[in-house]
């Protein structure tokens, strides 16, 4: 039986990677977008994706061998895609403890993007770590593909928030940043880069929802950051959401809003990574065959303005070049994952090896940005 129970206030202070901790009955819910943004959402899709905890972790300073977390987890599913198991990982410098779970609430999405909640049970998660007599940092990675309410944290030794001295990195992107189709919370490439460079990550990768929403830009502007990266393009194309006429002003507006809060912070605009089905073909993305995504190509006449990935890269290059901003940098997404690299089993999302490739390459870019040595 655990002898030490962490106060809810200390537990909240131990959460990293969330832009807000929402008080709810019986606990706190980490959110990757502040609750105030909900009034500006077009539907519930981005709210559900931003509640999933990609990159969110609990960092503790403790000598505990046994740690228990009481939480209620919520997964998102549809009638065609049942809820998948999720994973939590507790790690120290010496050991790693991974736990896979298949319980909690489920939000079942309908075709109109509404969702109905199916209630499940509260979870009690036990992490067994190495025996030690001295305090060390314990990081508990929460599930990247589920939301949760944190109710209680207890252990066989005192628990307190780990001191935070790391640089803060905010990254914005799509499902390729969210990594919701991967198996574990440390697998998405932003988490890998953050672990390699010892960064305090806020992963604002929202599956299907990187649409240059102004409320996201304002959320970034209001949060502390030492490095910002914005991966732009794939959702705009596979949602067939914009034309050149709206895309260029939207990109400028997004940058303007971010710069209101971070006028001098190193900021990288990352163009779309390789996705062969959309390199020269328009959206919307559709299911071409079971488990395989396809484009919806159409003829693009002069002045049409329809977007392909190749076109978004060209336009973003012009956007960055037009701004008088020495701390703004353009990163060609094809240098992070190129057409020749493959590793897109469904034609759209990188597999784990693809995420590993992106992480290895982006680590070099992020290090140079933080050191101030990246040329435009």
CORZIMO-V717450 format. One line per field, one symbol per residue. phi: phi as a letter, one per 40 degrees, with the letter a starting at -180 (. if undefined). Layout:
phi=???
This chain:
phi=.ccbbccccccccccbgbcabccbdgibbcbcbccccdcbccacccccccccbcgcabbbbabccbbbbbabbbbbabccbcccdbbbbbbbcbbbbbbbbaahcbccccccgcabcbcbccbbbbbbbccabbcacbbbccccbacabcbabaacadbaccdbbcccbbbbabccccgccccbcccdcccccccccfbccbcbcbdgbcbfcdccccccccccababbbcbiccccccfcabddccccccccdcdcccccbcbcdbbcbcdccadcbdbbccccbccadgbcbcbcacbcdgcgcbbccccccccccccccccaccbbbbcdcccacdccggbcbgbbccccccccdccccdccccccccgbccc
